[in-house]
Amino acid sequence: MAGPGDPPPRGLPGGGDDEYRSTVFDESFVRAARLQEFSARERLADCEHPVRPLPPRPLHGVPWRGLVLAVLIVLAFGAVVYAGVSGPRQPVEQPGPRVMSSTVVPLSPDGGNGVPGGRPSRLFERSPAAEFYTGAAGVTLPPVRSTAHFADSQVLAALAVAKEYVVESSLNPEVLSGETARPVRILIDPDQHAQFDRSIERPAADGHHAATGWLVRFDPERTEFAGEGVRVRGTMEVREADADALEIVTDHVFVYAVRPAARASGDRADGEAASLFTVRRELRLRFDREDLRDHHLTVERSEVRAGPMSCAARAHDALRPLTAGQTAGADHPAGTDPYVRGGGDSPVCGTLDPSSLPRP
């Protein structure tokens, strides 16, 4: 018996091989089952035809209305921002530099007595300056305490600059003689340099450009120092001007021993005595945070009273003391019109308290 994999037996009953072939391998069956093998050229030719891309599929489920609304909102917001940035801006007004105001008052001796003279040491002993310190030792600092907006280190820094300013502008021999003003200038805020320079180069009794409002300066053609140092006593007070600035008020009395300057020949008359000259300076100094950082200060107000002097003396450019034996004579304050602002060359004059002079 033939198995399933055995070829069909030849010579089946009822027919021969031809009949078997005609039955199993019929021509139509063979033609239908024939495989066609393409040549290499035909395969290459078939690849030359581009593949047609699929048509895009429409998006489904996208919230078109919400998307369009969001785009419109973004465009509107961008337009508002652009208009705000590129539109015309109002100019911001910057505050100008602070202007120092000053008052310089000559103090004339009362009565017809001459100015007391003598040796500087004896004059000091017999005057209120006997208890004063000599030189920078008399410019003492108050206790250092922090404020609401400034640490104690910042307060100390402001006090140190204030003391340096007082010392340089009142005790430096080169400044006192008019040789230089640079040690004072370098301590002043640069915003005030123009006013300071104008005051030193072209002093005026206008309340803003007196050289003696910024510093103590004598006329070297008329006055020189007699030695024994400068006697000093005074106070310094610190307070906040505002949250961004400290204010220091100084009030010092300086007593100088002076005498007439030597004659052009260099000779001096025998027995020419010294005399005392007193200057009281009250300053209001301001320190913002930039000043503290840069070791600067701003001078807001200066009040100076100095004597003995003649009321007619021009005190805005240099101080001109009356020396030993000189009197004010008939000198008296000129008539002052209270309705006139500013000044001319005739400063307001005061009277020197006799108790400020050395005792005979």
HELIX and SHEET records of a PDB file:
HELIX    1   1 ASP A   17  VAL A   24  1                                   8    
HELIX    2   2 GLU A   27  ALA A   33  1                                   7    
HELIX    3   3 ALA A   40  CYS A   47  1                                   8    
HELIX    4   4 TRP A   64  SER A   86  1                                  23    
HELIX    5   5 PRO A  120  GLU A  125  1                                   6    
HELIX    6   6 PRO A  128  GLU A  131  5                                   4    
HELIX    7   7 GLY A  135  GLY A  138  5                                   4    
HELIX    8   8 ASP A  152  SER A  170  1                                  19    
HELIX    9   9 PRO A  173  LEU A  176  1                                   4    
HELIX   10  10 ARG A  182  ARG A  185  1                                   4    
HELIX   11  11 PRO A  190  GLN A  192  5                                   3    
HELIX   12  12 HIS A  193  GLU A  201  1                                   9    
HELIX   13  13 ALA A  211  TRP A  214  1                                   4    
HELIX   14  14 ARG A  289  ASP A  294  1                                   6    
HELIX   15  15 PRO A  354  SER A  356  5                                   3    
SHEET    1   A 7 TYR A 133  THR A 134  0                                        
SHEET    2   A 7 ARG A 231  ASP A 242 -1                                        
SHEET    3   A 7 ALA A 245  PRO A 260 -1                                        
SHEET    4   A 7 SER A 275  ASP A 288 -1                                        
SHEET    5   A 7 THR A 298  GLY A 307 -1                                        
SHEET    6   A 7 SER A 101  PRO A 109  1                                        
SHEET    7   A 7 GLY A 350  LEU A 352  1                                        
SHEET    1   B 4 TYR A 133  THR A 134  0                                        
SHEET    2   B 4 ARG A 231  ASP A 242 -1                                        
SHEET    3   B 4 ALA A 245  PRO A 260 -1                                        
SHEET    4   B 4 THR A 223  PHE A 225 -1                                        
END                                                                             
